[in-house]
Structure formats: structure tokens, C-alpha cells
Amino acid sequence: MNGLELIRDEMRRQHADALASLENNATPAKRVADAIRRTGRLVMLGMGGSHCANRMVEPLFRGQGIDATALVASEALRGPLPRATRAVLLTSQSGGTGEILRYLERAAEGEERFGITLGADSKLAAAVPSLVAAGGPERAFAATRSLTLTVALHGALLAALGVDPAPVAAVFRNPVNPSVAAAVERLVPCRAVIYSGRGVLQGVAEVAALGLMELARMPAFALEGGQLQHGPMETLGEGVGVVLYRPAGPDAAGTARLAQAARAAGSPVVVCDVSGEPAIADTVTIALPRAEGLAAAVSLLPAMQETMIGVASRRVERVGEPLRTTKVTDGE
């Protein structure tokens, strides 16, 4: 299979594997949850799509009263955290990410370390107690199924901390795949794309930007809604696309204002919307059922994936076949 066929093959089974991952990790999730409760502190380390998955759930752990932080593993190697008692969750879809393995070489010094991975036989799973996803490692280059499964494993951990997993499970059982054709048409001519969200949806924005850079080989950036308004609005205009992830609740109105400002600047705007509110005028809207929390993020992933694949397929040849990187990167 070529690169695009591999991606499609992964996506076809991602929701069934995600549901199995959510439901079959209760025992290891309880062990991690016990350590998080005992220490009151959670640090999540990852690279690439794994870091983006950690970013999605970071505010949800805080919502459970946990002092949670998601850090890029390479930064943690160069600016080590002060010695302290904490739970550390090492997220590596392959279980062989170079930076994660380097981190494991360091003395724990009071840390209780755990893993999240798709690789049951990986070095990470062998080194620390781990939540392991169903269906084996991902073969395709860009993170699609691996991202969905990593988020599902986080869902199992949040469930062990008392968060109801039913809304996320419902999305995995009945995923919605809206048409993204209009969004693709709007973004294909752009020379760069800015993605933006709030809260849990900012993690979706970050992995969307990463995926577009990987597959379409074009500049893409992810800026949290507030950060976008503190200077980077100067980049907006014709040729700079804006993709906004609109949440339910109070932040829905702020997303609408940001969309209107981007349109006034001349940027084409796509809104991926789980707010349940009416569509924002003069934008391309990908509307999904109203959802909150992790279910909101999970419900947006198929549309995010289809959009980046659609744009990439129109802009480059041999989509999903990297020129300068590999699936599992040493990085060090």
C-alpha cells in the first residue's frame, strides 16, 4: 500500500480500536490514577502527535483537581524538572520515541513513571507499567488512528479518576463524518493556515497544524484563541487560512468574534463547530452535534483528519510518504 492507502487503512479501524482501548484498560488506569491521587501532580511527556494528545487532556486533569502539565519531552531533557514526588506519564505511540527512551535512562528520583503506547512489545511498555491500545502500532506516517487511540487511553485514565466515560464511548460507537469538501476548497489555495481553539480543543488545533505540515508540506500554526489575538492577527489576510475549533459554552461567542475579525482581515475561515449554536456568517462551517470535554475533542478528529488529507491530496504528490523524516524519530 502507498502512504495514503496506509493512512486510510488506519482510519477505517480507529474507532473500534479506540473503544476497545477505552474499555480494556481499567486495571492499569487505576494504578496510574492511584499514583496521581497520591502525589497530586501529573507531568505528561511526549513528542509530536503524542504531545498534542497530552495537550488535549491537560485541562481535563486540572478539572479533577490535579496539578497537571504537558511538556515536550525534549525540553524536559534539557531543562529537567526539580526533584519532586509526582506521577509522570510518558506518551509514545510507538513506544520507541528517542526522547522518551532517553528520559527513561535518567534516575526517577521520586517520580512514579507510567506509559501510554500502542506498542505492547515496545521498550516503553517493557520499562514501566503502561496503558496499551488495541490493534497494534500505527504503520502510516501521520498520526490518525494512533492519535485517536492515545486519546482513548487518556479517557480510560480520566474514567479511573471519576470522569464519566460514556460520552466518549458513544462517539467511538457512532462517529460522525461530516462533509469537509467546502473546507478543503477554501484552504487549498492558502499559502499558510492558522489553527486555533480553546481548552481541550486547542490540542485538536495543535495536532491539525502538525498533520497539515506533515502531509501537505505547507506552513501551519496552532495558536490558542487568546494568543492569536495578541499580535499574530497581523498575519491575517488573503492567502492565510484560519481554522477555528468552536466549543460549547461561554467560549462559543468568543470564537464567533474571532471568526468575524479574521474575515474582516480577508482570511478565509473554516469553523469546526461542536457548540450547537447557529453557524457563523461568511464562514465555512463543519457542524457536529453539541459536545463537551473529551467527547468534543474526539468527535472533531475525523473531520480534522479528512480536511488535512483533502488539502494534502490537492497540493502534493505521494501523500503520506515523508521526504525528510521517519515514523519513529530518535530526535536526539
C-alpha positions as CSV (number, residue, x, y, z in Angstrom):
1,M,0.0,0.0,0.0
2,N,1.2,3.6,-0.6
3,G,1.2,6.3,2.0
4,L,-2.3,7.5,1.6
5,E,-3.7,3.9,1.5
6,L,-1.9,3.2,4.8
7,I,-3.5,6.3,6.3
8,R,-7.0,5.2,5.1
9,D,-6.4,1.7,6.4
10,E,-5.6,3.0,9.9
11,M,-8.6,5.4,9.9
12,R,-11.0,2.6,9.0
13,R,-10.4,0.8,12.2
14,Q,-9.5,3.6,14.6
15,H,-12.9,3.9,16.3
16,A,-13.3,0.2,17.0
17,D,-9.8,0.0,18.4
18,A,-10.4,3.2,20.4
19,L,-13.5,1.8,22.0
20,A,-11.6,-1.4,23.0
21,S,-8.7,0.6,24.3
22,L,-11.1,2.7,26.5
23,E,-12.9,-0.3,27.9
24,N,-10.0,-2.7,28.4
25,N,-7.5,-0.6,30.3
26,A,-9.4,-0.2,33.6
27,T,-6.8,-2.1,35.7
28,P,-3.6,-0.3,34.5
29,A,-5.6,3.0,34.5
30,K,-6.5,2.5,38.2
31,R,-2.8,2.0,39.0
32,V,-1.9,5.3,37.4
33,A,-4.9,7.1,38.9
34,D,-3.8,5.9,42.4
35,A,-0.4,7.4,41.8
36,I,-1.9,10.7,40.6
37,R,-4.2,11.0,43.6
38,R,-1.3,10.1,46.0
39,T,1.1,12.7,44.6
40,G,-1.5,15.3,43.4
41,R,0.9,16.1,40.5
42,L,0.9,14.8,36.9
43,V,3.5,15.6,34.3
44,M,2.8,14.3,30.7
45,L,5.7,14.0,28.3
46,G,5.5,13.3,24.6
47,M,6.6,14.4,21.2
48,G,4.7,15.2,18.0
49,G,1.1,13.8,18.0
50,S,1.7,12.2,21.4
51,H,2.3,15.7,22.9
52,C,-0.8,17.0,21.2
53,A,-2.9,14.3,22.7
54,N,-1.4,15.2,26.1
55,R,-2.3,18.8,25.5
56,M,-6.0,17.8,24.7
57,V,-6.4,16.3,28.1
58,E,-4.3,18.6,30.2
59,P,-7.2,20.9,31.2
60,L,-9.4,17.9,31.9
61,F,-7.0,16.6,34.5
62,R,-6.8,20.0,36.0
63,G,-10.6,20.0,36.2
64,Q,-10.3,17.0,38.5
65,G,-8.1,19.0,40.9
66,I,-4.8,17.6,39.6
67,D,-1.8,19.8,39.1
68,A,-1.3,18.6,35.5
69,T,1.3,19.8,32.9
70,A,2.0,18.6,29.4
71,L,5.6,19.2,28.3
72,V,7.6,18.4,25.2
73,A,9.9,15.5,26.2
74,S,13.0,17.1,24.5
75,E,12.5,20.2,26.6
76,A,12.3,18.2,29.8
77,L,15.6,16.5,28.9
78,R,17.3,19.9,28.6
79,G,15.6,21.7,31.5
80,P,15.0,18.9,34.0
81,L,12.1,19.4,36.4
82,P,13.1,19.9,40.0
83,R,13.2,16.8,42.1
84,A,9.8,16.1,43.5
85,T,7.2,13.4,44.1
86,R,4.9,13.2,41.1
87,A,3.4,10.9,38.6
88,V,5.0,11.1,35.1
89,L,3.1,9.8,32.1
90,L,5.4,9.0,29.2
91,T,3.3,9.0,26.0
92,S,4.8,7.4,22.9
93,Q,2.6,5.9,20.2
94,S,5.4,3.6,19.0
95,G,6.9,3.1,22.4
96,G,10.3,3.8,20.9
97,T,10.4,7.6,20.7
98,G,14.1,8.6,21.2
99,E,13.4,11.4,23.6
100,I,11.2,9.1,25.8
101,L,13.8,6.4,25.9
102,R,16.4,9.0,26.9
103,Y,14.2,10.2,29.7
104,L,13.9,6.6,31.0
105,E,17.6,6.5,31.3
106,R,17.5,9.1,34.0
107,A,17.1,8.3,37.6
108,A,13.4,8.5,38.7
109,E,14.3,10.5,41.9
110,G,10.8,10.2,43.4
111,E,8.8,10.0,40.2
112,E,6.3,7.3,39.7
113,R,6.6,6.6,35.9
114,F,4.0,5.1,33.6
115,G,3.5,4.8,29.9
116,I,0.8,5.2,27.2
117,T,1.6,3.4,23.9
118,L,0.3,1.4,21.0
119,G,3.3,-0.9,21.2
120,A,2.7,-3.8,23.6
121,D,6.2,-5.2,22.9
122,S,7.9,-1.8,22.9
123,K,10.8,-0.6,25.1
124,L,8.4,1.8,26.9
125,A,5.9,-0.9,27.8
126,A,8.8,-3.1,29.0
127,A,10.3,-0.4,31.1
128,V,7.2,1.0,33.0
129,P,3.6,0.0,33.8
130,S,1.7,1.1,30.7
131,L,-1.8,1.6,29.2
132,V,-1.6,-0.2,25.9
133,A,-4.0,0.5,23.0
134,A,-5.8,-2.2,21.0
135,G,-4.8,-3.2,17.5
136,G,-1.0,-2.8,17.5
137,P,1.2,0.1,16.3
138,E,0.3,2.5,13.6
139,R,2.1,2.0,10.2
140,A,1.1,5.2,8.4
141,F,3.2,8.3,8.7
142,A,0.9,11.0,10.0
143,A,-0.9,10.4,13.3
144,T,-4.5,9.4,12.7
145,R,-5.5,6.1,14.4
146,S,-2.6,6.5,16.9
147,L,-3.9,9.9,18.0
148,T,-7.4,8.6,18.5
149,L,-6.2,5.6,20.5
150,T,-3.9,7.7,22.6
151,V,-6.8,10.0,23.5
152,A,-8.9,6.9,24.3
153,L,-6.3,5.7,26.7
154,H,-6.3,9.1,28.4
155,G,-10.1,8.6,28.6
156,A,-9.6,5.4,30.5
157,L,-7.3,7.2,32.9
158,L,-9.8,10.0,33.4
159,A,-12.5,7.4,34.0
160,A,-10.4,6.0,36.8
161,L,-10.3,9.5,38.3
162,G,-14.1,9.7,38.2
163,V,-14.9,11.3,34.8
164,D,-17.9,9.6,33.1
165,P,-16.5,7.7,30.0
166,A,-20.0,7.2,28.4
167,P,-19.9,10.4,26.2
168,V,-16.5,9.4,24.7
169,A,-17.6,5.8,24.2
170,A,-20.7,7.0,22.4
171,V,-18.6,8.9,19.9
172,F,-16.4,5.9,19.3
173,R,-19.5,3.7,18.7
174,N,-21.2,6.2,16.4
175,P,-18.6,8.6,14.9
176,V,-19.9,11.4,12.8
177,N,-18.1,12.0,9.4
178,P,-19.4,15.4,8.0
179,S,-18.5,16.6,4.6
180,V,-15.3,18.6,4.6
181,A,-15.3,19.4,0.8
182,A,-16.1,23.1,1.2
183,A,-13.4,23.5,3.8
184,V,-10.8,21.8,1.6
185,E,-11.8,24.1,-1.3
186,R,-11.3,27.1,1.0
187,L,-7.9,26.0,2.3
188,V,-6.2,24.5,-0.8
189,P,-5.2,27.9,-2.3
190,C,-3.8,29.3,1.0
191,R,-0.1,29.7,1.5
192,A,-0.4,29.1,5.2
193,V,-3.0,28.1,7.8
194,I,-3.6,29.1,11.4
195,Y,-5.5,26.8,13.6
196,S,-7.0,27.9,16.9
197,G,-9.0,26.6,19.8
198,R,-9.7,26.9,23.5
199,G,-9.3,24.5,26.3
200,V,-9.4,20.9,25.2
201,L,-10.0,21.9,21.6
202,Q,-6.6,23.7,21.5
203,G,-5.0,20.3,21.5
204,V,-7.0,19.4,18.4
205,A,-5.8,22.6,16.8
206,E,-2.2,21.7,17.5
207,V,-2.4,18.2,16.0
208,A,-4.3,19.6,13.0
209,A,-1.5,22.0,12.3
210,L,1.1,19.3,12.8
211,G,-0.8,17.0,10.4
212,L,-1.1,19.6,7.7
213,M,2.6,20.4,7.8
214,E,3.4,16.7,7.6
215,L,1.1,15.8,4.8
216,A,0.6,19.0,2.8
217,R,4.1,20.3,3.4
218,M,2.9,23.8,4.0
219,P,3.3,26.2,6.9
220,A,0.7,25.8,9.6
221,F,0.5,27.2,13.1
222,A,-1.6,26.5,16.2
223,L,-2.3,29.4,18.5
224,E,-4.7,29.3,21.4
225,G,-7.5,31.8,20.9
226,G,-6.1,34.4,23.3
227,Q,-2.6,34.1,21.9
228,L,-3.9,34.6,18.4
229,Q,-5.3,38.0,19.3
230,H,-2.1,39.1,21.0
231,G,-0.1,40.1,17.8
232,P,-0.5,37.2,15.3
233,M,-3.7,38.8,13.9
234,E,-1.2,40.9,11.9
235,T,-0.5,37.9,9.6
236,L,-4.1,37.6,8.5
237,G,-5.3,38.3,5.0
238,E,-5.9,36.7,1.7
239,G,-3.8,33.6,1.4
240,V,-3.7,32.9,5.2
241,G,-6.4,30.5,6.1
242,V,-7.9,30.3,9.6
243,V,-9.4,27.2,11.1
244,L,-11.3,27.7,14.4
245,Y,-12.5,24.9,16.7
246,R,-15.6,26.3,18.3
247,P,-16.5,24.8,21.7
248,A,-19.9,24.6,23.5
249,G,-20.4,27.1,26.3
250,P,-19.2,30.6,27.0
251,D,-16.2,30.4,24.6
252,A,-18.5,29.9,21.6
253,A,-19.3,33.6,21.4
254,G,-15.6,34.5,21.6
255,T,-14.9,32.1,18.7
256,A,-17.6,33.9,16.7
257,R,-16.0,37.2,17.3
258,L,-12.6,35.9,16.3
259,A,-14.0,34.4,13.1
260,Q,-15.6,37.8,12.2
261,A,-12.3,39.6,12.8
262,A,-10.4,37.1,10.6
263,R,-13.0,37.5,7.8
264,A,-12.7,41.3,8.1
265,A,-9.0,40.9,7.6
266,G,-9.6,39.0,4.4
267,S,-8.7,35.5,5.6
268,P,-10.8,32.5,4.5
269,V,-12.3,31.0,7.7
270,V,-13.3,27.4,8.5
271,V,-15.2,26.7,11.7
272,C,-15.3,23.2,13.1
273,D,-18.2,23.5,15.5
274,V,-19.4,21.5,18.4
275,S,-21.2,24.4,20.1
276,G,-24.7,23.6,19.0
277,E,-25.0,27.3,18.1
278,P,-26.1,28.7,14.7
279,A,-23.3,28.8,12.1
280,I,-21.2,32.0,11.9
281,A,-22.0,34.1,8.9
282,D,-19.5,34.2,6.0
283,T,-17.5,31.1,7.1
284,V,-17.4,27.5,6.0
285,T,-18.8,25.6,9.0
286,I,-18.3,21.9,9.7
287,A,-21.1,21.3,12.2
288,L,-21.2,18.4,14.6
289,P,-23.5,17.5,17.4
290,R,-23.0,19.6,20.6
291,A,-20.4,18.0,22.8
292,E,-18.2,19.0,25.7
293,G,-14.9,17.8,27.3
294,L,-13.1,14.9,25.8
295,A,-16.1,13.9,23.7
296,A,-15.9,17.2,21.9
297,A,-12.3,16.7,21.0
298,V,-12.8,13.1,19.9
299,S,-15.9,14.0,17.8
300,L,-13.8,16.5,15.8
301,L,-10.9,14.2,14.9
302,P,-12.5,12.5,11.8
303,A,-13.2,15.9,10.2
304,M,-9.8,17.2,11.2
305,Q,-8.2,14.1,9.5
306,E,-10.3,14.3,6.4
307,T,-9.5,18.0,6.0
308,M,-5.7,17.6,6.2
309,I,-5.8,14.6,3.8
310,G,-8.1,16.5,1.4
311,V,-5.8,19.6,1.3
312,A,-2.7,17.5,1.0
313,S,-4.1,15.4,-1.8
314,R,-4.7,18.6,-3.8
315,R,-1.3,20.1,-3.1
316,V,1.4,17.3,-3.2
317,E,2.1,14.0,-4.9
318,R,2.6,10.8,-2.9
319,V,0.7,11.9,0.2
320,G,1.8,10.2,3.3
321,E,5.3,9.4,2.1
322,P,7.7,11.5,4.0
323,L,10.7,13.1,2.4
324,R,12.8,14.1,5.4
325,T,11.5,12.3,8.5
326,T,10.5,8.9,9.6
327,K,7.6,7.4,11.5
328,V,9.6,6.8,14.7
329,T,12.2,9.5,15.2
330,D,15.2,9.4,17.5
331,G,15.4,13.2,17.7
332,E,18.5,13.2,19.9
